[in-house]
Amino acid sequence: MTPEDALARKRYYMMMGVNLIAVAGAVFGLVVAGRSHSTTVTVLGGAIVLSALYVMAVVPAAMARRWRTPPEA
């Protein structure tokens, strides 16, 4: 495996790790919202879910944009 391939694999695993953590956050938010007995905690759980979905959509794309291979001249 070339060093470029190893770097690409490491970056892919980092992006998938961010997605995995965000999914765990979304599940946590659903559990918080589902087991709550007050409206305030339900809203907090919904906010956790929405922020986790935002992280899933934005952070891996930003990481890929930052690591994009520069165009060859």
mmCIF file as Biopython writes it, N, C-alpha, C and O atoms, coordinates in Angstrom:
data_model
#
loop_
_atom_site.group_PDB
_atom_site.id
_atom_site.type_symbol
_atom_site.label_atom_id
_atom_site.label_alt_id
_atom_site.label_comp_id
_atom_site.label_asym_id
_atom_site.label_entity_id
_atom_site.label_seq_id
_atom_site.pdbx_PDB_ins_code
_atom_site.Cartn_x
_atom_site.Cartn_y
_atom_site.Cartn_z
_atom_site.occupancy
_atom_site.B_iso_or_equiv
_atom_site.auth_seq_id
_atom_site.auth_asym_id
_atom_site.pdbx_PDB_model_num
ATOM 1   N N  . MET A ? 1  ? 0.842   -1.167 0.000   1.0 0.0 1  A 1 
ATOM 2   C CA . MET A ? 1  ? 0.000   0.000  0.000   1.0 0.0 1  A 1 
ATOM 3   C C  . MET A ? 1  ? 0.898   1.245  0.000   1.0 0.0 1  A 1 
ATOM 4   O O  . MET A ? 1  ? 1.849   1.342  0.775   1.0 0.0 1  A 1 
ATOM 5   N N  . THR A ? 2  ? 0.581   2.169  -0.865  1.0 0.0 2  A 1 
ATOM 6   C CA . THR A ? 2  ? 1.375   3.381  -0.959  1.0 0.0 2  A 1 
ATOM 7   C C  . THR A ? 2  ? 1.031   4.330  0.195   1.0 0.0 2  A 1 
ATOM 8   O O  . THR A ? 2  ? -0.036  4.200  0.796   1.0 0.0 2  A 1 
ATOM 9   N N  . PRO A ? 3  ? 1.902   5.264  0.508   1.0 0.0 3  A 1 
ATOM 10  C CA . PRO A ? 3  ? 1.593   6.231  1.567   1.0 0.0 3  A 1 
ATOM 11  C C  . PRO A ? 3  ? 0.326   7.048  1.274   1.0 0.0 3  A 1 
ATOM 12  O O  . PRO A ? 3  ? -0.408  7.409  2.194   1.0 0.0 3  A 1 
ATOM 13  N N  . GLU A ? 4  ? 0.076   7.337  -0.007  1.0 0.0 4  A 1 
ATOM 14  C CA . GLU A ? 4  ? -1.136  8.073  -0.369  1.0 0.0 4  A 1 
ATOM 15  C C  . GLU A ? 4  ? -2.384  7.256  -0.066  1.0 0.0 4  A 1 
ATOM 16  O O  . GLU A ? 4  ? -3.390  7.786  0.404   1.0 0.0 4  A 1 
ATOM 17  N N  . ASP A ? 5  ? -2.302  5.945  -0.345  1.0 0.0 5  A 1 
ATOM 18  C CA . ASP A ? 5  ? -3.433  5.067  -0.046  1.0 0.0 5  A 1 
ATOM 19  C C  . ASP A ? 5  ? -3.664  4.975  1.454   1.0 0.0 5  A 1 
ATOM 20  O O  . ASP A ? 5  ? -4.809  4.981  1.905   1.0 0.0 5  A 1 
ATOM 21  N N  . ALA A ? 6  ? -2.599  4.891  2.227   1.0 0.0 6  A 1 
ATOM 22  C CA . ALA A ? 6  ? -2.727  4.816  3.680   1.0 0.0 6  A 1 
ATOM 23  C C  . ALA A ? 6  ? -3.340  6.097  4.234   1.0 0.0 6  A 1 
ATOM 24  O O  . ALA A ? 6  ? -4.174  6.049  5.138   1.0 0.0 6  A 1 
ATOM 25  N N  . LEU A ? 7  ? -2.930  7.235  3.697   1.0 0.0 7  A 1 
ATOM 26  C CA . LEU A ? 7  ? -3.492  8.505  4.140   1.0 0.0 7  A 1 
ATOM 27  C C  . LEU A ? 7  ? -4.976  8.603  3.772   1.0 0.0 7  A 1 
ATOM 28  O O  . LEU A ? 7  ? -5.784  9.064  4.577   1.0 0.0 7  A 1 
ATOM 29  N N  . ALA A ? 8  ? -5.331  8.175  2.573   1.0 0.0 8  A 1 
ATOM 30  C CA . ALA A ? 8  ? -6.732  8.198  2.148   1.0 0.0 8  A 1 
ATOM 31  C C  . ALA A ? 8  ? -7.574  7.279  3.034   1.0 0.0 8  A 1 
ATOM 32  O O  . ALA A ? 8  ? -8.695  7.631  3.401   1.0 0.0 8  A 1 
ATOM 33  N N  . ARG A ? 9  ? -7.046  6.112  3.376   1.0 0.0 9  A 1 
ATOM 34  C CA . ARG A ? 9  ? -7.778  5.190  4.243   1.0 0.0 9  A 1 
ATOM 35  C C  . ARG A ? 9  ? -7.973  5.790  5.625   1.0 0.0 9  A 1 
ATOM 36  O O  . ARG A ? 9  ? -9.055  5.687  6.204   1.0 0.0 9  A 1 
ATOM 37  N N  . LYS A ? 10 ? -6.920  6.424  6.160   1.0 0.0 10 A 1 
ATOM 38  C CA . LYS A ? 10 ? -7.016  7.037  7.481   1.0 0.0 10 A 1 
ATOM 39  C C  . LYS A ? 10 ? -8.064  8.151  7.488   1.0 0.0 10 A 1 
ATOM 40  O O  . LYS A ? 10 ? -8.852  8.270  8.426   1.0 0.0 10 A 1 
ATOM 41  N N  . ARG A ? 11 ? -8.063  8.958  6.438   1.0 0.0 11 A 1 
ATOM 42  C CA . ARG A ? 11 ? -9.041  10.040 6.356   1.0 0.0 11 A 1 
ATOM 43  C C  . ARG A ? 11 ? -10.460 9.512  6.204   1.0 0.0 11 A 1 
ATOM 44  O O  . ARG A ? 11 ? -11.394 10.071 6.779   1.0 0.0 11 A 1 
ATOM 45  N N  . TYR A ? 12 ? -10.632 8.444  5.438   1.0 0.0 12 A 1 
ATOM 46  C CA . TYR A ? 12 ? -11.956 7.833  5.289   1.0 0.0 12 A 1 
ATOM 47  C C  . TYR A ? 12 ? -12.448 7.318  6.637   1.0 0.0 12 A 1 
ATOM 48  O O  . TYR A ? 12 ? -13.603 7.540  6.998   1.0 0.0 12 A 1 
ATOM 49  N N  . TYR A ? 13 ? -11.596 6.640  7.374   1.0 0.0 13 A 1 
ATOM 50  C CA . TYR A ? 13 ? -11.987 6.137  8.684   1.0 0.0 13 A 1 
ATOM 51  C C  . TYR A ? 13 ? -12.321 7.275  9.650   1.0 0.0 13 A 1 
ATOM 52  O O  . TYR A ? 13 ? -13.205 7.136  10.495  1.0 0.0 13 A 1 
ATOM 53  N N  . MET A ? 14 ? -11.619 8.388  9.525   1.0 0.0 14 A 1 
ATOM 54  C CA . MET A ? 14 ? -11.936 9.535  10.375  1.0 0.0 14 A 1 
ATOM 55  C C  . MET A ? 14 ? -13.317 10.093 10.027  1.0 0.0 14 A 1 
ATOM 56  O O  . MET A ? 14 ? -14.081 10.443 10.926  1.0 0.0 14 A 1 
ATOM 57  N N  . MET A ? 15 ? -13.642 10.177 8.756   1.0 0.0 15 A 1 
ATOM 58  C CA . MET A ? 15 ? -14.959 10.672 8.359   1.0 0.0 15 A 1 
ATOM 59  C C  . MET A ? 15 ? -16.063 9.716  8.805   1.0 0.0 15 A 1 
ATOM 60  O O  . MET A ? 15 ? -17.119 10.160 9.254   1.0 0.0 15 A 1 
ATOM 61  N N  . MET A ? 16 ? -15.833 8.435  8.688   1.0 0.0 16 A 1 
ATOM 62  C CA . MET A ? 16 ? -16.834 7.469  9.124   1.0 0.0 16 A 1 
ATOM 63  C C  . MET A ? 16 ? -16.953 7.451  10.652  1.0 0.0 16 A 1 
ATOM 64  O O  . MET A ? 16 ? -18.031 7.197  11.188  1.0 0.0 16 A 1 
ATOM 65  N N  . GLY A ? 17 ? -15.859 7.718  11.341  1.0 0.0 17 A 1 
ATOM 66  C CA . GLY A ? 17 ? -15.920 7.832  12.802  1.0 0.0 17 A 1 
ATOM 67  C C  . GLY A ? 17 ? -16.773 9.004  13.238  1.0 0.0 17 A 1 
ATOM 68  O O  . GLY A ? 17 ? -17.538 8.896  14.196  1.0 0.0 17 A 1 
ATOM 69  N N  . VAL A ? 18 ? -16.650 10.124 12.542  1.0 0.0 18 A 1 
ATOM 70  C CA . VAL A ? 18 ? -17.500 11.285 12.844  1.0 0.0 18 A 1 
ATOM 71  C C  . VAL A ? 18 ? -18.959 10.917 12.604  1.0 0.0 18 A 1 
ATOM 72  O O  . VAL A ? 18 ? -19.819 11.253 13.417  1.0 0.0 18 A 1 
ATOM 73  N N  . ASN A ? 19 ? -19.248 10.237 11.508  1.0 0.0 19 A 1 
ATOM 74  C CA . ASN A ? 19 ? -20.625 9.810  11.244  1.0 0.0 19 A 1 
ATOM 75  C C  . ASN A ? 19 ? -21.138 8.875  12.322  1.0 0.0 19 A 1 
ATOM 76  O O  . ASN A ? 19 ? -22.287 8.992  12.748  1.0 0.0 19 A 1 
ATOM 77  N N  . LEU A ? 20 ? -20.307 7.952  12.767  1.0 0.0 20 A 1 
ATOM 78  C CA . LEU A ? 20 ? -20.720 7.005  13.796  1.0 0.0 20 A 1 
ATOM 79  C C  . LEU A ? 20 ? -21.022 7.712  15.109  1.0 0.0 20 A 1 
ATOM 80  O O  . LEU A ? 20 ? -22.003 7.388  15.778  1.0 0.0 20 A 1 
ATOM 81  N N  . ILE A ? 21 ? -20.193 8.666  15.477  1.0 0.0 21 A 1 
ATOM 82  C CA . ILE A ? 21 ? -20.430 9.427  16.705  1.0 0.0 21 A 1 
ATOM 83  C C  . ILE A ? 21 ? -21.710 10.250 16.581  1.0 0.0 21 A 1 
ATOM 84  O O  . ILE A ? 21 ? -22.469 10.362 17.543  1.0 0.0 21 A 1 
ATOM 85  N N  . ALA A ? 22 ? -21.953 10.825 15.405  1.0 0.0 22 A 1 
ATOM 86  C CA . ALA A ? 22 ? -23.169 11.603 15.202  1.0 0.0 22 A 1 
ATOM 87  C C  . ALA A ? 22 ? -24.411 10.714 15.263  1.0 0.0 22 A 1 
ATOM 88  O O  . ALA A ? 22 ? -25.437 11.127 15.804  1.0 0.0 22 A 1 
ATOM 89  N N  . VAL A ? 23 ? -24.334 9.522  14.725  1.0 0.0 23 A 1 
ATOM 90  C CA . VAL A ? 23 ? -25.464 8.594  14.815  1.0 0.0 23 A 1 
ATOM 91  C C  . VAL A ? 23 ? -25.733 8.223  16.273  1.0 0.0 23 A 1 
ATOM 92  O O  . VAL A ? 23 ? -26.886 8.146  16.700  1.0 0.0 23 A 1 
ATOM 93  N N  . ALA A ? 24 ? -24.662 7.996  17.031  1.0 0.0 24 A 1 
ATOM 94  C CA . ALA A ? 24 ? -24.837 7.694  18.457  1.0 0.0 24 A 1 
ATOM 95  C C  . ALA A ? 24 ? -25.483 8.875  19.173  1.0 0.0 24 A 1 
ATOM 96  O O  . ALA A ? 24 ? -26.314 8.679  20.059  1.0 0.0 24 A 1 
ATOM 97  N N  . GLY A ? 25 ? -25.110 10.102 18.799  1.0 0.0 25 A 1 
ATOM 98  C CA . GLY A ? 25 ? -25.733 11.279 19.386  1.0 0.0 25 A 1 
ATOM 99  C C  . GLY A ? 25 ? -27.201 11.376 19.035  1.0 0.0 25 A 1 
ATOM 100 O O  . GLY A ? 25 ? -28.013 11.745 19.883  1.0 0.0 25 A 1 
ATOM 101 N N  . ALA A ? 26 ? -27.561 11.051 17.801  1.0 0.0 26 A 1 
ATOM 102 C CA . ALA A ? 26 ? -28.960 11.084 17.396  1.0 0.0 26 A 1 
ATOM 103 C C  . ALA A ? 26 ? -29.780 10.044 18.157  1.0 0.0 26 A 1 
ATOM 104 O O  . ALA A ? 26 ? -30.901 10.322 18.583  1.0 0.0 26 A 1 
ATOM 105 N N  . VAL A ? 27 ? -29.228 8.867  18.322  1.0 0.0 27 A 1 
ATOM 106 C CA . VAL A ? 27 ? -29.927 7.822  19.090  1.0 0.0 27 A 1 
ATOM 107 C C  . VAL A ? 27 ? -30.081 8.260  20.537  1.0 0.0 27 A 1 
ATOM 108 O O  . VAL A ? 27 ? -31.134 8.050  21.139  1.0 0.0 27 A 1 
ATOM 109 N N  . PHE A ? 28 ? -29.038 8.868  21.104  1.0 0.0 28 A 1 
ATOM 110 C CA . PHE A ? 28 ? -29.124 9.377  22.469  1.0 0.0 28 A 1 
ATOM 111 C C  . PHE A ? 28 ? -30.229 10.423 22.583  1.0 0.0 28 A 1 
ATOM 112 O O  . PHE A ? 28 ? -30.996 10.409 23.546  1.0 0.0 28 A 1 
ATOM 113 N N  . GLY A ? 29 ? -30.319 11.328 21.613  1.0 0.0 29 A 1 
ATOM 114 C CA . GLY A ? 29 ? -31.371 12.332 21.625  1.0 0.0 29 A 1 
ATOM 115 C C  . GLY A ? 29 ? -32.749 11.713 21.546  1.0 0.0 29 A 1 
ATOM 116 O O  . GLY A ? 29 ? -33.677 12.179 22.208  1.0 0.0 29 A 1 
ATOM 117 N N  . LEU A ? 30 ? -32.900 10.663 20.738  1.0 0.0 30 A 1 
ATOM 118 C CA . LEU A ? 30 ? -34.186 9.970  20.668  1.0 0.0 30 A 1 
ATOM 119 C C  . LEU A ? 30 ? -34.539 9.308  21.987  1.0 0.0 30 A 1 
ATOM 120 O O  . LEU A ? 30 ? -35.695 9.337  22.407  1.0 0.0 30 A 1 
ATOM 121 N N  . VAL A ? 31 ? -33.562 8.716  22.637  1.0 0.0 31 A 1 
ATOM 122 C CA . VAL A ? 31 ? -33.806 8.075  23.934  1.0 0.0 31 A 1 
ATOM 123 C C  . VAL A ? 31 ? -34.192 9.125  24.965  1.0 0.0 31 A 1 
ATOM 124 O O  . VAL A ? 31 ? -35.122 8.912  25.744  1.0 0.0 31 A 1 
ATOM 125 N N  . VAL A ? 32 ? -33.493 10.255 24.982  1.0 0.0 32 A 1 
ATOM 126 C CA . VAL A ? 32 ? -33.806 11.323 25.926  1.0 0.0 32 A 1 
ATOM 127 C C  . VAL A ? 32 ? -35.222 11.829 25.679  1.0 0.0 32 A 1 
ATOM 128 O O  . VAL A ? 32 ? -35.991 12.002 26.625  1.0 0.0 32 A 1 
ATOM 129 N N  . ALA A ? 33 ? -35.572 12.065 24.422  1.0 0.0 33 A 1 
ATOM 130 C CA . ALA A ? 33 ? -36.901 12.580 24.106  1.0 0.0 33 A 1 
ATOM 131 C C  . ALA A ? 33 ? -37.987 11.548 24.403  1.0 0.0 33 A 1 
ATOM 132 O O  . ALA A ? 33 ? -39.075 11.905 24.855  1.0 0.0 33 A 1 
ATOM 133 N N  . GLY A ? 34 ? -37.700 10.292 24.155  1.0 0.0 34 A 1 
ATOM 134 C CA . GLY A ? 34 ? -38.706 9.254  24.354  1.0 0.0 34 A 1 
ATOM 135 C C  . GLY A ? 34 ? -38.968 8.919  25.803  1.0 0.0 34 A 1 
ATOM 136 O O  . GLY A ? 34 ? -40.084 8.526  26.143  1.0 0.0 34 A 1 
ATOM 137 N N  . ARG A ? 35 ? -37.977 9.061  26.675  1.0 0.0 35 A 1 
ATOM 138 C CA . ARG A ? 35 ? -38.144 8.688  28.079  1.0 0.0 35 A 1 
ATOM 139 C C  . ARG A ? 35 ? -38.438 9.877  28.982  1.0 0.0 35 A 1 
ATOM 140 O O  . ARG A ? 35 ? -38.509 9.723  30.202  1.0 0.0 35 A 1 
ATOM 141 N N  . SER A ? 36 ? -38.606 11.048 28.405  1.0 0.0 36 A 1 
ATOM 142 C CA . SER A ? 36 ? -38.797 12.230 29.238  1.0 0.0 36 A 1 
ATOM 143 C C  . SER A ? 36 ? -40.240 12.327 29.727  1.0 0.0 36 A 1 
ATOM 144 O O  . SER A ? 36 ? -41.170 11.783 29.131  1.0 0.0 36 A 1 
ATOM 145 N N  . HIS A ? 37 ? -40.380 13.040 30.830  1.0 0.0 37 A 1 
ATOM 146 C CA . HIS A ? 37 ? -41.707 13.248 31.413  1.0 0.0 37 A 1 
ATOM 147 C C  . HIS A ? 37 ? -42.083 14.722 31.401  1.0 0.0 37 A 1 
ATOM 148 O O  . HIS A ? 37 ? -43.149 15.095 31.890  1.0 0.0 37 A 1 
ATOM 149 N N  . SER A ? 38 ? -41.217 15.560 30.846  1.0 0.0 38 A 1 
ATOM 150 C CA . SER A ? 38 ? -41.533 16.982 30.765  1.0 0.0 38 A 1 
ATOM 151 C C  . SER A ? 38 ? -41.240 17.493 29.360  1.0 0.0 38 A 1 
ATOM 152 O O  . SER A ? 38 ? -40.446 16.912 28.620  1.0 0.0 38 A 1 
ATOM 153 N N  . THR A ? 39 ? -41.882 18.564 29.022  1.0 0.0 39 A 1 
ATOM 154 C CA . THR A ? 39 ? -41.730 19.139 27.697  1.0 0.0 39 A 1 
ATOM 155 C C  . THR A ? 39 ? -40.322 19.681 27.483  1.0 0.0 39 A 1 
ATOM 156 O O  . THR A ? 39 ? -39.780 19.597 26.381  1.0 0.0 39 A 1 
ATOM 157 N N  . THR A ? 40 ? -39.743 20.228 28.521  1.0 0.0 40 A 1 
ATOM 158 C CA . THR A ? 40 ? -38.403 20.808 28.396  1.0 0.0 40 A 1 
ATOM 159 C C  . THR A ? 40 ? -37.371 19.755 27.995  1.0 0.0 40 A 1 
ATOM 160 O O  . THR A ? 40 ? -36.528 19.996 27.130  1.0 0.0 40 A 1 
ATOM 161 N N  . VAL A ? 41 ? -37.444 18.611 28.619  1.0 0.0 41 A 1 
ATOM 162 C CA . VAL A ? 41 ? -36.492 17.540 28.304  1.0 0.0 41 A 1 
ATOM 163 C C  . VAL A ? 41 ? -36.767 16.968 26.915  1.0 0.0 41 A 1 
ATOM 164 O O  . VAL A ? 41 ? -35.838 16.570 26.214  1.0 0.0 41 A 1 
ATOM 165 N N  . THR A ? 42 ? -38.027 16.925 26.520  1.0 0.0 42 A 1 
ATOM 166 C CA . THR A ? 42 ? -38.367 16.462 25.174  1.0 0.0 42 A 1 
ATOM 167 C C  . THR A ? 42 ? -37.782 17.398 24.123  1.0 0.0 42 A 1 
ATOM 168 O O  . THR A ? 42 ? -37.245 16.947 23.111  1.0 0.0 42 A 1 
ATOM 169 N N  . VAL A ? 43 ? -37.889 18.696 24.365  1.0 0.0 43 A 1 
ATOM 170 C CA . VAL A ? 43 ? -37.317 19.673 23.443  1.0 0.0 43 A 1 
ATOM 171 C C  . VAL A ? 43 ? -35.798 19.536 23.408  1.0 0.0 43 A 1 
ATOM 172 O O  . VAL A ? 43 ? -35.193 19.639 22.341  1.0 0.0 43 A 1 
ATOM 173 N N  . LEU A ? 44 ? -35.179 19.308 24.559  1.0 0.0 44 A 1 
ATOM 174 C CA . LEU A ? 44 ? -33.738 19.091 24.602  1.0 0.0 44 A 1 
ATOM 175 C C  . LEU A ? 44 ? -33.346 17.872 23.773  1.0 0.0 44 A 1 
ATOM 176 O O  . LEU A ? 44 ? -32.370 17.925 23.024  1.0 0.0 44 A 1 
ATOM 177 N N  . GLY A ? 45 ? -34.086 16.781 23.896  1.0 0.0 45 A 1 
ATOM 178 C CA . GLY A ? 45 ? -33.810 15.591 23.091  1.0 0.0 45 A 1 
ATOM 179 C C  . GLY A ? 45 ? -33.948 15.863 21.612  1.0 0.0 45 A 1 
ATOM 180 O O  . GLY A ? 45 ? -33.146 15.379 20.813  1.0 0.0 45 A 1 
ATOM 181 N N  . GLY A ? 46 ? -34.968 16.641 21.232  1.0 0.0 46 A 1 
ATOM 182 C CA . GLY A ? 46 ? -35.141 17.013 19.826  1.0 0.0 46 A 1 
ATOM 183 C C  . GLY A ? 46 ? -33.993 17.871 19.325  1.0 0.0 46 A 1 
ATOM 184 O O  . GLY A ? 46 ? -33.545 17.721 18.189  1.0 0.0 46 A 1 
ATOM 185 N N  . ALA A ? 47 ? -33.519 18.769 20.175  1.0 0.0 47 A 1 
ATOM 186 C CA . ALA A ? 47 ? -32.381 19.610 19.794  1.0 0.0 47 A 1 
ATOM 187 C C  . ALA A ? 47 ? -31.120 18.772 19.608  1.0 0.0 47 A 1 
ATOM 188 O O  . ALA A ? 47 ? -30.325 19.034 18.704  1.0 0.0 47 A 1 
ATOM 189 N N  . ILE A ? 48 ? -30.937 17.773 20.456  1.0 0.0 48 A 1 
ATOM 190 C CA . ILE A ? 48 ? -29.779 16.876 20.315  1.0 0.0 48 A 1 
ATOM 191 C C  . ILE A ? 48 ? -29.862 16.116 18.998  1.0 0.0 48 A 1 
ATOM 192 O O  . ILE A ? 48 ? -28.859 15.968 18.300  1.0 0.0 48 A 1 
ATOM 193 N N  . VAL A ? 49 ? -31.054 15.633 18.658  1.0 0.0 49 A 1 
ATOM 194 C CA . VAL A ? 49 ? -31.231 14.903 17.401  1.0 0.0 49 A 1 
ATOM 195 C C  . VAL A ? 49 ? -30.938 15.811 16.212  1.0 0.0 49 A 1 
ATOM 196 O O  . VAL A ? 49 ? -30.218 15.419 15.294  1.0 0.0 49 A 1 
ATOM 197 N N  . LEU A ? 50 ? -31.488 17.013 16.224  1.0 0.0 50 A 1 
ATOM 198 C CA . LEU A ? 50 ? -31.265 17.935 15.104  1.0 0.0 50 A 1 
ATOM 199 C C  . LEU A ? 50 ? -29.792 18.317 14.961  1.0 0.0 50 A 1 
ATOM 200 O O  . LEU A ? 50 ? -29.276 18.406 13.847  1.0 0.0 50 A 1 
ATOM 201 N N  . SER A ? 51 ? -29.128 18.539 16.076  1.0 0.0 51 A 1 
ATOM 202 C CA . SER A ? 51 ? -27.707 18.894 15.983  1.0 0.0 51 A 1 
ATOM 203 C C  . SER A ? 51 ? -26.882 17.703 15.497  1.0 0.0 51 A 1 
ATOM 204 O O  . SER A ? 51 ? -25.917 17.889 14.756  1.0 0.0 51 A 1 
ATOM 205 N N  . ALA A ? 52 ? -27.238 16.501 15.896  1.0 0.0 52 A 1 
ATOM 206 C CA . ALA A ? 52 ? -26.515 15.321 15.412  1.0 0.0 52 A 1 
ATOM 207 C C  . ALA A ? 52 ? -26.725 15.132 13.918  1.0 0.0 52 A 1 
ATOM 208 O O  . ALA A ? 52 ? -25.789 14.775 13.203  1.0 0.0 52 A 1 
ATOM 209 N N  . LEU A ? 53 ? -27.943 15.366 13.437  1.0 0.0 53 A 1 
ATOM 210 C CA . LEU A ? 53 ? -28.200 15.269 12.002  1.0 0.0 53 A 1 
ATOM 211 C C  . LEU A ? 53 ? -27.421 16.331 11.231  1.0 0.0 53 A 1 
ATOM 212 O O  . LEU A ? 53 ? -26.931 16.067 10.133  1.0 0.0 53 A 1 
ATOM 213 N N  . TYR A ? 54 ? -27.307 17.526 11.798  1.0 0.0 54 A 1 
ATOM 214 C CA . TYR A ? 54 ? -26.519 18.581 11.180  1.0 0.0 54 A 1 
ATOM 215 C C  . TYR A ? 54 ? -25.048 18.169 11.088  1.0 0.0 54 A 1 
ATOM 216 O O  . TYR A ? 54 ? -24.406 18.366 10.056  1.0 0.0 54 A 1 
ATOM 217 N N  . VAL A ? 55 ? -24.523 17.601 12.168  1.0 0.0 55 A 1 
ATOM 218 C CA . VAL A ? 55 ? -23.130 17.150 12.170  1.0 0.0 55 A 1 
ATOM 219 C C  . VAL A ? 55 ? -22.920 16.069 11.114  1.0 0.0 55 A 1 
ATOM 220 O O  . VAL A ? 55 ? -21.905 16.065 10.416  1.0 0.0 55 A 1 
ATOM 221 N N  . MET A ? 56 ? -23.884 15.148 10.997  1.0 0.0 56 A 1 
ATOM 222 C CA . MET A ? 56 ? -23.763 14.084 10.001  1.0 0.0 56 A 1 
ATOM 223 C C  . MET A ? 56 ? -23.735 14.635 8.581   1.0 0.0 56 A 1 
ATOM 224 O O  . MET A ? 56 ? -23.081 14.064 7.708   1.0 0.0 56 A 1 
ATOM 225 N N  . ALA A ? 57 ? -24.434 15.735 8.342   1.0 0.0 57 A 1 
ATOM 226 C CA . ALA A ? 57 ? -24.515 16.280 6.997   1.0 0.0 57 A 1 
ATOM 227 C C  . ALA A ? 57 ? -23.344 17.196 6.663   1.0 0.0 57 A 1 
ATOM 228 O O  . ALA A ? 57 ? -22.889 17.214 5.519   1.0 0.0 57 A 1 
ATOM 229 N N  . VAL A ? 58 ? -22.849 17.950 7.625   1.0 0.0 58 A 1 
ATOM 230 C CA . VAL A ? 58 ? -21.907 19.025 7.328   1.0 0.0 58 A 1 
ATOM 231 C C  . VAL A ? 58 ? -20.452 18.630 7.567   1.0 0.0 58 A 1 
ATOM 232 O O  . VAL A ? 58 ? -19.597 18.912 6.727   1.0 0.0 58 A 1 
ATOM 233 N N  . VAL A ? 59 ? -20.158 17.993 8.678   1.0 0.0 59 A 1 
ATOM 234 C CA . VAL A ? 59 ? -18.758 17.784 9.061   1.0 0.0 59 A 1 
ATOM 235 C C  . VAL A ? 59 ? -18.012 16.866 8.087   1.0 0.0 59 A 1 
ATOM 236 O O  . VAL A ? 59 ? -16.910 17.229 7.675   1.0 0.0 59 A 1 
ATOM 237 N N  . PRO A ? 60 ? -18.539 15.702 7.694   1.0 0.0 60 A 1 
ATOM 238 C CA . PRO A ? 60 ? -17.775 14.886 6.731   1.0 0.0 60 A 1 
ATOM 239 C C  . PRO A ? 60 ? -17.564 15.592 5.388   1.0 0.0 60 A 1 
ATOM 240 O O  . PRO A ? 60 ? -16.512 15.444 4.766   1.0 0.0 60 A 1 
ATOM 241 N N  . ALA A ? 61 ? -18.551 16.348 4.948   1.0 0.0 61 A 1 
ATOM 242 C CA . ALA A ? 61 ? -18.385 17.081 3.691   1.0 0.0 61 A 1 
ATOM 243 C C  . ALA A ? 61 ? -17.302 18.150 3.828   1.0 0.0 61 A 1 
ATOM 244 O O  . ALA A ? 61 ? -16.517 18.363 2.903   1.0 0.0 61 A 1 
ATOM 245 N N  . ALA A ? 62 ? -17.259 18.816 4.968   1.0 0.0 62 A 1 
ATOM 246 C CA . ALA A ? 62 ? -16.221 19.824 5.190   1.0 0.0 62 A 1 
ATOM 247 C C  . ALA A ? 62 ? -14.837 19.177 5.272   1.0 0.0 62 A 1 
ATOM 248 O O  . ALA A ? 62 ? -13.858 19.727 4.767   1.0 0.0 62 A 1 
ATOM 249 N N  . MET A ? 63 ? -14.763 18.014 5.906   1.0 0.0 63 A 1 
ATOM 250 C CA . MET A ? 63 ? -13.484 17.305 5.979   1.0 0.0 63 A 1 
ATOM 251 C C  . MET A ? 63 ? -13.017 16.906 4.575   1.0 0.0 63 A 1 
ATOM 252 O O  . MET A ? 63 ? -11.843 17.065 4.239   1.0 0.0 63 A 1 
ATOM 253 N N  . ALA A ? 64 ? -13.935 16.392 3.763   1.0 0.0 64 A 1 
ATOM 254 C CA . ALA A ? 64 ? -13.575 15.986 2.400   1.0 0.0 64 A 1 
ATOM 255 C C  . ALA A ? 64 ? -13.150 17.192 1.570   1.0 0.0 64 A 1 
ATOM 256 O O  . ALA A ? 64 ? -12.216 17.102 0.773   1.0 0.0 64 A 1 
ATOM 257 N N  . ARG A ? 65 ? -13.830 18.312 1.754   1.0 0.0 65 A 1 
ATOM 258 C CA . ARG A ? 65 ? -13.465 19.517 1.004   1.0 0.0 65 A 1 
ATOM 259 C C  . ARG A ? 65 ? -12.078 19.995 1.405   1.0 0.0 65 A 1 
ATOM 260 O O  . ARG A ? 65 ? -11.291 20.428 0.563   1.0 0.0 65 A 1 
ATOM 261 N N  . ARG A ? 66 ? -11.791 19.913 2.689   1.0 0.0 66 A 1 
ATOM 262 C CA . ARG A ? 66 ? -10.482 20.366 3.167   1.0 0.0 66 A 1 
ATOM 263 C C  . ARG A ? 66 ? -9.356  19.463 2.656   1.0 0.0 66 A 1 
ATOM 264 O O  . ARG A ? 66 ? -8.259  19.939 2.364   1.0 0.0 66 A 1 
ATOM 265 N N  . TRP A ? 67 ? -9.627  18.173 2.551   1.0 0.0 67 A 1 
ATOM 266 C CA . TRP A ? 67 ? -8.593  17.224 2.172   1.0 0.0 67 A 1 
ATOM 267 C C  . TRP A ? 67 ? -8.566  16.954 0.668   1.0 0.0 67 A 1 
ATOM 268 O O  . TRP A ? 67 ? -7.786  16.117 0.214   1.0 0.0 67 A 1 
ATOM 269 N N  . ARG A ? 68 ? -9.384  17.631 -0.100  1.0 0.0 68 A 1 
ATOM 270 C CA . ARG A ? 68 ? -9.459  17.374 -1.532  1.0 0.0 68 A 1 
ATOM 271 C C  . ARG A ? 68 ? -8.090  17.545 -2.163  1.0 0.0 68 A 1 
ATOM 272 O O  . ARG A ? 68 ? -7.340  18.455 -1.807  1.0 0.0 68 A 1 
ATOM 273 N N  . THR A ? 69 ? -7.776  16.685 -3.080  1.0 0.0 69 A 1 
ATOM 274 C CA . THR A ? 69 ? -6.505  16.751 -3.785  1.0 0.0 69 A 1 
ATOM 275 C C  . THR A ? 69 ? -6.477  18.004 -4.639  1.0 0.0 69 A 1 
ATOM 276 O O  . THR A ? 69 ? -7.426  18.271 -5.376  1.0 0.0 69 A 1 
ATOM 277 N N  . PRO A ? 70 ? -5.403  18.775 -4.550  1.0 0.0 70 A 1 
ATOM 278 C CA . PRO A ? 70 ? -5.341  19.982 -5.376  1.0 0.0 70 A 1 
ATOM 279 C C  . PRO A ? 70 ? -5.293  19.622 -6.856  1.0 0.0 70 A 1 
ATOM 280 O O  . PRO A ? 70 ? -4.745  18.582 -7.222  1.0 0.0 70 A 1 
ATOM 281 N N  . PRO A ? 71 ? -5.854  20.462 -7.699  1.0 0.0 71 A 1 
ATOM 282 C CA . PRO A ? 71 ? -5.827  20.150 -9.137  1.0 0.0 71 A 1 
ATOM 283 C C  . PRO A ? 71 ? -4.403  20.152 -9.670  1.0 0.0 71 A 1 
ATOM 284 O O  . PRO A ? 71 ? -3.571  20.967 -9.270  1.0 0.0 71 A 1 
ATOM 285 N N  . GLU A ? 72 ? -4.147  19.238 -10.566 1.0 0.0 72 A 1 
ATOM 286 C CA . GLU A ? 72 ? -2.803  19.136 -11.144 1.0 0.0 72 A 1 
ATOM 287 C C  . GLU A ? 72 ? -2.628  20.171 -12.236 1.0 0.0 72 A 1 
ATOM 288 O O  . GLU A ? 72 ? -3.561  20.455 -12.988 1.0 0.0 72 A 1 
ATOM 289 N N  . ALA A ? 73 ? -1.461  20.722 -12.322 1.0 0.0 73 A 1 
ATOM 290 C CA . ALA A ? 73 ? -1.209  21.792 -13.304 1.0 0.0 73 A 1 
ATOM 291 C C  . ALA A ? 73 ? -0.869  21.247 -14.664 1.0 0.0 73 A 1 
ATOM 292 O O  . ALA A ? 73 ? -0.631  22.016 -15.595 1.0 0.0 73 A 1 
#
